[in-house]
Amino acid sequence: MRRDFIKLCGLAGLGVAAPVSGVRAATKEPDAYEGPYFAVFNASGGWDTTYLMDPKGVGETNRLYKQGDILTEGAINFAPNAAHIDRAKEGNLSNEDFFKRYASELLVLNGLDYSVNNHAPCSRYMATGKLDSLAYPTFAALAAAAKGPECPLAFLTFGNYSNTGNIVPMARVPYLPTLGRIANADCVEGNPRSPYHEDFVNDRIEAALRRQSDVRASQVRLPRVEHAHSMLYAAQLNAKALQRVTPFINQKPPRERLAQQAEIALASFKAGVCVSANLSIGQFDSHANNDRDQMKLIPELLGGIDYMLRRAEELGIRDRLVIVMQSEMGRTPNYNKGEGKDHWSIGSMMFLGPGIKGNRVIGSTDEGQFLNPIDAKTLAIAKDPDKGLRVRPENVHQSLRDFAGIAEHEASLKFPFVIPEGKRLRGSLFG
């Protein structure tokens, strides 16, 4: 049975908690992780920020609104799009509705310098804060390793760049029924009403495994053998922990792809078996028909974020949920011959969650969509651009580590950012 469970985990891309070499890692069922939870939304391909949180109504930057049409909610300017999206499509959310609901909680960062504009390096840079290394983990993986490495589904990912740095297992659970099967591995097709064995049989299996594990712990064995035995015992403990997910699996799952990802992540968060999730939708790479594609995808992205926040409220974990919204690049401030926009190395991010001061915009871009450097201490636009800071992903990731309280954790120290003093943020982005 345990072998079948490990096999199922492998098929799902699920990492089972394993020990450090020579040491048995797990001796009891992992405690439920109670937050904070981190959800990173990726608009894969490169979103057009002029149709979101960095509106430009001048020249040929966009063809759907004018400068006088730009809307404001609190301190945040945003592009109007309600008239250009398919509002009848289930799950879609206009900019107007999104910013009306969440502007008071949102932190917007405009004028982020990606430095390059190719998909692979940009995706890696945005996910990890490190451009020139393939070894660094994503922020979501790092947070999972620092805050809940014993959680059976510590780091969930649904696509995009998801490197773990080998510090935490990566879990891929593509569908809610798959989550149910994993959560109830001792039941036929994951149905908790159809267990393979009676409870007393499972109790005897668990007791036998515990006795075997205790005996093996006192014996000197080769590291590989000890590792294999510990994996088996960890699978037993994690199987019990994963059963906590079952009550929170939505029996009427949504049809939208981001909402489905959100359901899997939220059920795992609520059950205390997950720390972070990397959510993603693609096709933002609008080299042709930019306006059509962006007006199709931006409402879907915002609708998915809105769904996660509303569902988190229903589950009682909204006050422990931190959301990061990002893309690996922006789009050019002009159209090509195919009515599309190409890659642009300046972009934006948005953040929302407990501890993040909302109704704020940090940074800006000029009419040509080039960034304006900021004062590293005050975060205001630098009076002397030559002495200002060009905010790059490593600056954001260092701030994220500080915000999450993991900057001094051994996992973070293993993957440091070497930022020259003159290019370091001296204030917090989030406070």
ROVO-490353 format. One line per field, with one value per residue (C-alpha): residue number from 1; residue in one letter; x, y, z. Coordinates in steps of 0.2 Angstrom, whole numbers, plus 2048, in hexadecimal, padded with zeros to 3 digits. Example, Ala and Ser with C-alpha at 12.3 -4.5 7.8 and 13.67 -1.06 7.14 Angstrom:
BEGIN
k	(1|2) .
r	(a|s) .
xx	(83E|844) .
yy	(7EA|7FB) .
zz	(827|824) .
//
This chain:
BEGIN
k	(1|2|3|4|5|6|7|8|9|10|11|12|13|14|15|16|17|18|19|20|21|22|23|24|25|26|27|28|29|30|31|32|33|34|35|36|37|38|39|40|41|42|43|44|45|46|47|48|49|50|51|52|53|54|55|56|57|58|59|60|61|62|63|64|65|66|67|68|69|70|71|72|73|74|75|76|77|78|79|80|81|82|83|84|85|86|87|88|89|90|91|92|93|94|95|96|97|98|99|100|101|102|103|104|105|106|107|108|109|110|111|112|113|114|115|116|117|118|119|120|121|122|123|124|125|126|127|128|129|130|131|132|133|134|135|136|137|138|139|140|141|142|143|144|145|146|147|148|149|150|151|152|153|154|155|156|157|158|159|160|161|162|163|164|165|166|167|168|169|170|171|172|173|174|175|176|177|178|179|180|181|182|183|184|185|186|187|188|189|190|191|192|193|194|195|196|197|198|199|200|201|202|203|204|205|206|207|208|209|210|211|212|213|214|215|216|217|218|219|220|221|222|223|224|225|226|227|228|229|230|231|232|233|234|235|236|237|238|239|240|241|242|243|244|245|246|247|248|249|250|251|252|253|254|255|256|257|258|259|260|261|262|263|264|265|266|267|268|269|270|271|272|273|274|275|276|277|278|279|280|281|282|283|284|285|286|287|288|289|290|291|292|293|294|295|296|297|298|299|300|301|302|303|304|305|306|307|308|309|310|311|312|313|314|315|316|317|318|319|320|321|322|323|324|325|326|327|328|329|330|331|332|333|334|335|336|337|338|339|340|341|342|343|344|345|346|347|348|349|350|351|352|353|354|355|356|357|358|359|360|361|362|363|364|365|366|367|368|369|370|371|372|373|374|375|376|377|378|379|380|381|382|383|384|385|386|387|388|389|390|391|392|393|394|395|396|397|398|399|400|401|402|403|404|405|406|407|408|409|410|411|412|413|414|415|416|417|418|419|420|421|422|423|424|425|426|427|428|429|430|431) .
r	(m|r|r|d|f|i|k|l|c|g|l|a|g|l|g|v|a|a|p|v|s|g|v|r|a|a|t|k|e|p|d|a|y|e|g|p|y|f|a|v|f|n|a|s|g|g|w|d|t|t|y|l|m|d|p|k|g|v|g|e|t|n|r|l|y|k|q|g|d|i|l|t|e|g|a|i|n|f|a|p|n|a|a|h|i|d|r|a|k|e|g|n|l|s|n|e|d|f|f|k|r|y|a|s|e|l|l|v|l|n|g|l|d|y|s|v|n|n|h|a|p|c|s|r|y|m|a|t|g|k|l|d|s|l|a|y|p|t|f|a|a|l|a|a|a|a|k|g|p|e|c|p|l|a|f|l|t|f|g|n|y|s|n|t|g|n|i|v|p|m|a|r|v|p|y|l|p|t|l|g|r|i|a|n|a|d|c|v|e|g|n|p|r|s|p|y|h|e|d|f|v|n|d|r|i|e|a|a|l|r|r|q|s|d|v|r|a|s|q|v|r|l|p|r|v|e|h|a|h|s|m|l|y|a|a|q|l|n|a|k|a|l|q|r|v|t|p|f|i|n|q|k|p|p|r|e|r|l|a|q|q|a|e|i|a|l|a|s|f|k|a|g|v|c|v|s|a|n|l|s|i|g|q|f|d|s|h|a|n|n|d|r|d|q|m|k|l|i|p|e|l|l|g|g|i|d|y|m|l|r|r|a|e|e|l|g|i|r|d|r|l|v|i|v|m|q|s|e|m|g|r|t|p|n|y|n|k|g|e|g|k|d|h|w|s|i|g|s|m|m|f|l|g|p|g|i|k|g|n|r|v|i|g|s|t|d|e|g|q|f|l|n|p|i|d|a|k|t|l|a|i|a|k|d|p|d|k|g|l|r|v|r|p|e|n|v|h|q|s|l|r|d|f|a|g|i|a|e|h|e|a|s|l|k|f|p|f|v|i|p|e|g|k|r|l|r|g|s|l|f|g) .
xx	(800|80E|816|807|806|818|814|805|80F|81C|80E|808|819|817|826|825|82E|83F|84D|85D|86B|86D|85F|84D|843|832|82C|81A|80D|811|808|7FC|804|7FA|801|806|802|80A|802|80C|801|80B|804|810|816|816|807|803|804|7FD|7ED|7EE|7F7|802|7F6|7FD|7F0|7FC|802|801|804|7F3|7E4|7D6|7D5|7DB|7E5|7D4|7CD|7D9|7D1|7D7|7D2|7DA|7ED|7ED|7EA|7E4|7DF|7CC|7C7|7B6|7AF|7BC|7BB|7AF|7A6|79A|7A8|7A7|7B5|7BA|7BD|7C0|7CD|7BF|7B9|7CA|7D1|7C1|7C1|7D3|7DC|7DC|7E6|7F1|803|808|81A|81D|82D|835|845|846|857|854|844|845|839|844|850|842|837|846|84A|839|836|846|84E|85E|861|872|86F|864|866|85C|84A|83B|834|826|831|83D|82E|828|83A|83C|82A|823|82F|827|816|811|80D|818|81B|80D|810|805|812|81E|830|82F|841|843|855|854|84E|83C|832|828|816|80B|7F8|7F0|7DE|7D3|7CF|7E1|7E3|7D5|7DE|7EE|7E5|7DD|7EA|7E3|7D2|7CC|7CE|7D0|7BE|7BF|7AF|7B8|7C8|7D3|7D4|7CA|7D1|7D8|7E2|7E9|7ED|7F7|800|805|80B|815|81E|821|829|834|839|83E|849|851|855|860|869|878|873|87A|873|869|861|85D|856|84A|843|840|837|82B|828|826|819|80F|80F|80C|7FD|7F5|7F8|7F1|7E1|7DE|7DB|7CB|7BE|7C4|7C4|7B6|7A9|7A3|7B3|7B4|7B8|7C4|7D6|7DD|7CE|7D2|7E4|7DE|7D2|7E1|7EC|7DF|7D9|7EB|7EE|7DF|7E4|7F5|7FF|805|80E|80F|808|80E|7FF|800|7F7|800|7FD|801|80F|804|810|800|7EF|7F5|7E5|7DA|7E5|7E8|7D6|7D3|7E0|7E1|7CF|7D2|7E1|7D8|7C9|7D4|7DC|7CB|7C5|7D3|7D1|7BE|7C0|7CE|7C1|7B5|7C2|7C7|7D9|7D8|7E1|7F0|7F1|7FF|7FD|80B|805|813|818|829|829|81E|819|820|819|815|80D|815|80E|804|7FA|804|811|822|82D|831|83D|833|824|81A|814|806|806|7F8|7F6|7F8|807|807|802|7F5|7EF|801|80B|81E|827|821|825|825|81B|827|825|837|839|83C|849|844|84C|852|84D|83D|837|831|836|849|84C|85C|859|86B|86C|85C|859|853|849|84D|846|854|84E|83C|841|84C|83E|832|83E|83F|82C|82A|836|841|850|85B|855|863|859|85A|86C|870|86A|86F|86D|87D|876|882|87E|87A|86D|865|854|856|844|836|82B|81D|81C) .
yy	(800|80C|807|80C|81C|821|81B|827|835|832|833|843|84B|84B|84B|840|848|840|840|849|83C|830|837|832|841|83D|835|83B|842|854|861|86C|87B|88B|898|8A4|89C|8A3|8A2|8A9|8AC|8AC|8B4|8AA|8B1|8C3|8CE|8DF|8EA|8F9|8EF|8ED|8F6|902|90A|915|91F|928|925|913|90A|903|904|901|910|922|92C|933|922|91C|917|919|90F|917|91A|90D|912|904|901|900|8F0|8EB|8F0|8E5|8D5|8C6|8C9|8BB|8AE|8A6|8AB|8BB|8CB|8DC|8E8|8F3|8E6|8DF|8EF|8F5|8E5|8E4|8F5|8F9|8E9|8EA|8EF|8F2|8F3|8FB|8FD|8EC|8E9|8D7|8DB|8CF|8CB|8B8|8AC|89F|8AB|8B7|8AA|8A3|8B5|8B9|8A9|8A8|8BA|8B3|8B5|8AC|89C|88C|886|893|88E|898|8A3|897|888|892|897|885|87E|88C|88B|879|86D|85F|862|855|861|870|877|875|87A|87B|881|88F|88F|884|87F|87A|87B|869|870|86B|85E|865|85F|85F|85B|85F|85C|85C|849|846|84F|844|834|83A|83F|82E|823|814|815|80F|81D|829|826|827|81C|80E|80A|7FB|7F6|7F8|804|7F7|7F0|801|803|7F3|7F8|808|800|7F3|801|80B|7FC|7F9|80B|80B|7FB|802|812|809|800|806|805|80C|81E|818|80A|815|822|816|80F|821|825|817|81D|82F|829|821|831|83C|831|835|847|848|841|852|859|84F|85A|86A|863|86C|85F|86C|872|881|87F|88D|888|894|891|87E|881|88D|87F|873|87F|886|874|870|880|87E|86C|872|867|875|886|88D|88B|891|894|898|89B|89E|8A5|8B7|8B8|8C3|8C5|8C6|8CE|8D4|8DD|8CE|8C2|8CD|8D1|8BF|8BA|8C9|8C6|8B4|8B7|8C4|8B8|8AA|8B5|8BC|8AA|8A5|8B3|8B1|89E|8A1|8AC|89E|892|89E|8A0|8B1|8BA|8AE|8AE|8B8|8BA|8BF|8C4|8C4|8C1|8BE|8CD|8DB|8E0|8ED|8FF|8FD|8F1|8E6|8E3|8D4|8DF|8D7|8DD|8D6|8D2|8E1|8E0|8EC|8E6|8E6|8DB|8DC|8D5|8D3|8CA|8CC|8D8|8E0|8F2|8F5|904|907|909|908|90D|913|913|922|925|91A|90C|90E|90C|91B|916|918|91D|90D|914|91D|913|923|928|92D|940|93C|92D|929|926|91C|90A|8FF|8F2|8E1|8D0|8CD|8DC|8D6|8C4|8CB|8D5|8C6|8BC|8C9|8CB|8B8|8B8|8AB|8B6|8AF|89D|890|88D|89F|8A1|893|89D|8AF|8BF|8C9|8DB|8E9|8F6|903|8F8|8F1|8F6|8FE|8FE|8F1|8F0|8E9|8F3) .
zz	(800|804|7F4|7EB|7F4|7EF|7DD|7DC|7E3|7D6|7C8|7CF|7D0|7E3|7EE|7FE|80D|80E|81B|81B|817|826|831|831|82E|833|844|844|839|834|83D|833|82C|830|825|81E|80D|7FD|7EC|7DD|7CD|7BD|7AD|7A2|792|796|79B|794|7A4|79A|79B|7AD|7BB|7B0|7A4|796|78B|780|76F|768|779|779|76D|779|784|785|793|799|79B|7A8|7B8|7CA|7DA|7E9|7E5|7D6|7C4|7B8|7A7|7A3|79B|79F|78E|785|78E|78D|79E|79A|79C|7AD|7B8|7AE|7B8|7B1|7B8|7BE|7C9|7CF|7D4|7DC|7E7|7EB|7E9|7FB|7FE|7EE|7ED|7DB|7D5|7C4|7BB|7BF|7B5|7AE|7A6|798|78D|789|791|799|7A2|7A6|7AE|7B8|7BE|7C3|7CC|7D6|7D6|7CE|7BB|7B9|7C2|7BF|7D1|7DA|7E1|7DD|7EC|7EE|7F0|7FB|807|807|80C|81A|821|81F|817|820|817|80B|7FD|804|7F2|7E5|7D3|7C4|7B8|7B3|7BA|7CA|7CF|7E1|7E3|7EA|7FB|7FB|7F0|7E2|7E1|7D2|7D4|7C4|7C8|7D8|7D6|7D6|7E6|7ED|7E8|7F0|800|801|7FA|805|7FD|7EC|7DF|7EE|7F4|807|808|7FF|80A|805|817|827|833|83F|830|82C|83F|83F|82F|837|847|83D|833|843|84B|83C|83B|84D|84B|83B|844|850|842|838|826|815|812|803|80C|81B|80F|807|817|81D|80D|811|822|81C|810|81E|828|819|813|824|823|811|817|81F|80D|80A|813|809|7F7|7EE|7E8|7DB|7D3|7C8|7B6|7B4|7B3|7C0|7CC|7CB|7D0|7DE|7E4|7E6|7EE|7FA|800|803|80C|817|81B|821|814|809|80B|7F9|7E8|7D7|7CC|7B9|7A9|799|787|78C|77F|773|765|75A|75E|76F|774|770|77A|789|78A|78A|797|7A3|7A9|7AB|7B6|7C0|7C2|7C8|7D5|7DB|7DC|7E7|7F3|7F4|7F7|804|80D|80D|814|821|81B|812|820|81E|80B|802|7EF|7E3|7D1|7C3|7B2|7AA|79F|798|787|77C|77C|769|75E|751|73F|746|752|760|76C|76F|77E|78A|798|7A3|7AD|7BD|7CC|7D8|7EA|7F7|808|81B|81F|80E|80F|801|7F6|7F1|7E1|7E1|7D1|7C0|7AE|7A2|793|789|796|79C|7AF|7BB|7C8|7DA|7EA|7F3|804|801|7F2|7EA|7D8|7D9|7D7|7CE|7C3|7C1|7D4|7D5|7D6|7C8|7D1|7CB|7D0|7DC|7E6|7E6|7EB|7F9|800|7FE|809|816|816|818|826|81D|818|825|823|81E|80E|809|80E|803|7F4|7F8|7EE|7EC|7EA|7EA|7F7|7EB|7E3|7F3|7F9|80A|80E|80D|7FE|808|818) .
//
